[in-house]
Every structure is written in C-alpha cells, then in structure tokens.
C-alpha cells in the first residue's frame, strides 16, 4: 500500500498508509481536518494548498472566479468570437 502525506491549515503533516481507492477523513491532533497532498513528480512541485484557501489563490484564478469580472469576460469572449478588435 502507498504512503500519503496529509497536511492541515496549521501546517502539521502526517504520513498515512492506505489503499489507492480509499479516501479517509483524517483529523489532526489539533482537531483540524487534514487533506492529502499530491505526491511530487519530476518537474512538478505543488505546495499542497487546501482547495478552500481563498486567500492563497493565484491572481489568475481569483480574477477568473470573481463575479465582478463576468460581464467583462463575456464581452471579451463575444468580441473575439465575432472577430472584432
């Protein structure tokens, strides 16, 4: 069985061994829920950010999901689709 590394918002780490198909809910000793960090592969170093860490999103992601940018993105899409400059 493979080993997986789990982390939480407090920065704690825990190594857990379980099957690939299993997705256990792991709680830290500080009572925070932990999430699995992806394994490092050649050429990739992912920091293991929580999917719900809004404060840690990249600028591009924040702009894409910002509801205030919807009209701007729609106008830009229609302009490109219609071939307008």
KOLZABA-744299 format. One record per residue: residue number from 1; residue in three letters; x, y, z of N, C-alpha, C, O in turn. Coordinates in pm, whole numbers. Example, Ala and Ser with C-alpha at 12.3 -4.5 7.8 and 13.67 -1.06 7.14 Angstrom:
2
 num residuo    npx    npy    npz   capx   capy   capz    cpx    cpy    cpz    opx    opy    opz
   1     Ala   1319   -569    780   1230   -450    780   1320   -330    780   1424   -332    846
   2     Ser   1285   -225    708   1367   -106    714   1290      3    787   1341    114    804
# end
This chain:
85
 num residuo    npx    npy    npz   capx   capy   capz    cpx    cpy    cpz    opx    opy    opz
   1     Unk     85   -119      0      0      0      0     89    124      0    194    127     64
   2     Unk     46    228    -73    125    350    -79    110    436     46      9    428    117
   3     Unk    210    518     71    206    616    179    159    750    122    199    788     12
   4     Unk     76    819    196     28    951    156     60   1051    265     57   1018    384
   5     Unk     91   1173    223    119   1280    318     -4   1369    328    -58   1413    226
   6     Unk    -47   1394    449   -162   1481    476   -113   1605    550    -16   1599    625
   7     Unk   -182   1718    528   -148   1843    595   -277   1915    634   -385   1881    587
   8     Unk   -264   2015    721   -379   2097    761   -341   2244    758   -227   2278    727
   9     Unk   -436   2332    790   -411   2476    785   -311   2523    888   -254   2632    874
  10     Unk   -287   2444    992   -191   2482   1095    -48   2443   1055     47   2477   1125
  11     Unk    -33   2373    942     99   2335    895    148   2201    947    265   2167    928
  12     Unk     62   2124   1010    101   1992   1058    101   1892    943     21   1904    849
  13     Unk    190   1794    950    198   1689    848    180   1554    913    214   1534   1029
  14     Unk    125   1460    836    104   1325    885    118   1229    767     58   1252    662
  15     Unk    195   1123    784    210   1021    680    114    906    714    116    854    825
  16     Unk     31    869    617    -69    764    637    -56    663    524    -34    700    409
  17     Unk    -68    536    558    -63    431    457   -204    375    439   -267    329    534
  18     Unk   -253    380    313   -383    323    283   -391    294    134   -303    335     58
  19     Unk   -494    225     92   -511    188    -47   -541    308   -135   -583    413    -87
  20     Unk   -520    291   -265   -540    399   -361   -686    443   -367   -714    562   -374
  21     Unk   -778    349   -363   -920    381   -376   -979    441   -249  -1088    498   -253
  22     Unk   -911    428   -138   -963    481    -12   -942    632     -7   -841    683    -57
  23     Unk  -1035    701     53  -1024    845     72  -1069    878    214  -1178    932    233
  24     Unk   -987    844    313  -1031    862    452  -1034   1009    494   -960   1091    440
  25     Unk  -1119   1040    589  -1120   1173    650  -1024   1165    769  -1046   1088    862
  26     Unk   -919   1244    763   -815   1241    865   -824   1368    948   -831   1478    892
  27     Unk   -826   1355   1079   -827   1471   1169   -693   1478   1240   -639   1376   1285
  28     Unk   -639   1597   1250   -512   1620   1316   -534   1617   1468   -647   1618   1516
  29     Unk   -423   1613   1542   -434   1617   1688   -489   1751   1736   -541   1761   1848
  30     Unk   -479   1855   1651   -534   1986   1686   -679   1999   1642   -735   2109   1646
  31     Unk   -741   1889   1598   -883   1879   1560   -916   1940   1425  -1034   1948   1390
  32     Unk   -817   1983   1346   -843   2033   1212   -847   1917   1114   -777   1817   1131
  33     Unk   -930   1930   1011   -937   1828    908   -814   1841    819   -773   1951    783
  34     Unk   -755   1728    785   -636   1726    700   -675   1684    559   -773   1611    541
  35     Unk   -599   1729    460   -620   1688    323   -491   1631    267   -381   1663    313
  36     Unk   -506   1546    167   -391   1477    110   -316   1569     15   -375   1634    -70
  37     Unk   -186   1574     31   -100   1650    -59    -62   1560   -175    -27   1444   -154
  38     Unk    -69   1611   -298    -26   1530   -412    123   1495   -399    202   1571   -344
  39     Unk    157   1379   -451    296   1335   -448    377   1419   -545    327   1464   -648
  40     Unk    502   1438   -511    591   1513   -601    632   1422   -716    668   1306   -696
  41     Unk    627   1479   -834    674   1407   -952    776   1495  -1022    785   1614   -994
  42     Unk    852   1438  -1112    959   1512  -1179    904   1637  -1247    807   1630  -1322
  43     Unk    966   1749  -1220    928   1875  -1284    806   1942  -1223    760   2043  -1276
  44     Unk    754   1890  -1115    635   1948  -1055    654   1960   -904    693   1864   -838
  45     Unk    625   2075   -851    632   2095   -708    507   2172   -667    503   2295   -678
  46     Unk    407   2100   -621    281   2162   -582    282   2182   -432    320   2090   -359
  47     Unk    243   2298   -385    253   2331   -244    151   2264   -154    164   2273    -32
  48     Unk     52   2198   -208    -45   2129   -126   -144   2221    -58   -182   2197     57
  49     Unk   -187   2327   -126   -282   2420    -67   -419   2356    -55   -460   2276   -139
  50     Unk   -488   2392     47   -625   2346     66   -712   2399    -47   -696   2514    -87
  51     Unk   -804   2319   -100   -891   2367   -207   -977   2485   -165  -1022   2560   -251
  52     Unk  -1000   2503    -38  -1085   2612      9  -1007   2732     60  -1064   2819    126
  53     Unk   -880   2739     32   -798   2850     81   -808   2969    -15   -721   2989    -99
  54     Unk   -914   3047     -1   -938   3158    -92   -826   3261    -85   -795   3325   -186
  55     Unk   -766   3278     29   -661   3378     44   -532   3334    -26   -443   3416    -47
  56     Unk   -521   3208    -62   -398   3156   -120   -411   3130   -269   -322   3069   -328
  57     Unk   -521   3174   -331   -541   3151   -474   -447   3241   -555   -408   3348   -510
  58     Unk   -413   3194   -673   -332   3276   -763   -417   3391   -815   -540   3386   -809
  59     Unk   -352   3494   -865   -423   3611   -918   -512   3571  -1035   -625   3619  -1047
  60     Unk   -462   3483  -1123   -539   3441  -1241   -667   3368  -1200   -773   3392  -1257
  61     Unk   -658   3280  -1102   -775   3206  -1056   -873   3301   -988   -994   3293  -1012
  62     Unk   -822   3391   -905   -910   3487   -836   -987   3573   -935  -1106   3598   -917
  63     Unk   -919   3619  -1042   -987   3701  -1142  -1089   3619  -1220  -1195   3670  -1256
  64     Unk  -1058   3493  -1247  -1149   3409  -1325  -1279   3381  -1251  -1386   3381  -1311
  65     Unk  -1271   3358  -1120  -1391   3324  -1045  -1460   3444   -981  -1564   3430   -917
  66     Unk  -1401   3563   -997  -1459   3684   -940  -1590   3718  -1012  -1588   3740  -1133
  67     Unk  -1703   3724   -941  -1831   3753  -1008  -1836   3892  -1069  -1917   3917  -1158
  68     Unk  -1749   3984  -1024  -1747   4119  -1080  -1685   4122  -1219  -1701   4219  -1291
  69     Unk  -1613   4016  -1257  -1549   4011  -1388  -1633   3939  -1493  -1589   3927  -1607
  70     Unk  -1751   3892  -1458  -1833   3814  -1551  -1867   3894  -1676  -1849   3844  -1787
  71     Unk  -1917   4015  -1661  -1956   4096  -1776  -1835   4126  -1864  -1844   4122  -1987
  72     Unk  -1724   4157  -1803  -1602   4187  -1879  -1557   4065  -1959  -1521   4078  -2076
  73     Unk  -1558   3947  -1896  -1515   3825  -1965  -1612   3790  -2078  -1569   3746  -2185
  74     Unk  -1744   3810  -2055  -1843   3782  -2158  -1822   3873  -2278  -1825   3826  -2392
  75     Unk  -1802   4004  -2254  -1779   4098  -2364  -1652   4063  -2441  -1648   4071  -2563
  76     Unk  -1549   4026  -2369  -1423   3988  -2432  -1440   3863  -2518  -1387   3857  -2629
  77     Unk  -1513   3764  -2468  -1539   3642  -2544  -1617   3673  -2672  -1581   3626  -2780
  78     Unk  -1725   3752  -2660  -1807   3784  -2776  -1728   3864  -2879  -1745   3845  -2999
  79     Unk  -1642   3954  -2833  -1559   4033  -2922  -1465   3943  -3001  -1451   3959  -3122
  80     Unk  -1400   3849  -2933  -1308   3756  -3001  -1383   3663  -3095  -1337   3633  -3205
  81     Unk  -1501   3616  -3050  -1581   3524  -3132  -1625   3590  -3261  -1625   3528  -3367
  82     Unk  -1664   3719  -3253  -1713   3791  -3369  -1600   3849  -3454  -1625   3904  -3560
  83     Unk  -1476   3836  -3408  -1360   3886  -3483  -1341   4036  -3475  -1274   4096  -3558
  84     Unk  -1402   4096  -3373  -1384   4241  -3355  -1255   4267  -3279  -1214   4186  -3195
  85     Unk  -1191   4380  -3307  -1065   4414  -3233  -1090   4456  -3091   -996   4487  -3018
# end
